[in-house]
Amino acid sequence: NGNAGFQQVLERLESDPVCQRLSLKSFLILPFQRITRLKLLLQNILKRTRPGSEEEVQATQAYDALEKLIKDCNENVQRMKSTEELIYLSQKIEFECKIFPLISQSRRLVKCGELTALDFNSPSAKWKLNARPIYLHLFNDCLLLSRPKE
């Protein structure tokens, strides 16, 4: 988005009849769509092959290899999404000291959300709502609490 020259070239290419007015995103998704179609095709081939035949053995091997490929692709997509979340979060959060590296290959965000702090006032024995929100960021290896900058 920040590179105007790239945006112009991309718009020109996407409007070209050769691309059938498809966006770059659709071309990036196309290989994943083809892999899932291949899986369906192999399932149909397996249904129609004679049990115990050489064709069934080969189709089963191809199906198993394709299943592994799909699993690897899905894991890599999830890993990239997790990394993108960490990058986005690291741009939003400012630490007083840079001891804690937020972005890590093994770290992923599990859950995040806003909390409201409750303060217990002992003399009156009542709960008091704290108006300042606290944000919880639960990672697979740590818990981070943050507050909006004043």
Beta strands, then each sheet from edge to edge (+ up, - down):
strand 1: 109-121
strand 2: 126-139
strand 3: 143-146
sheet 1: 1+ 2- 3+
end
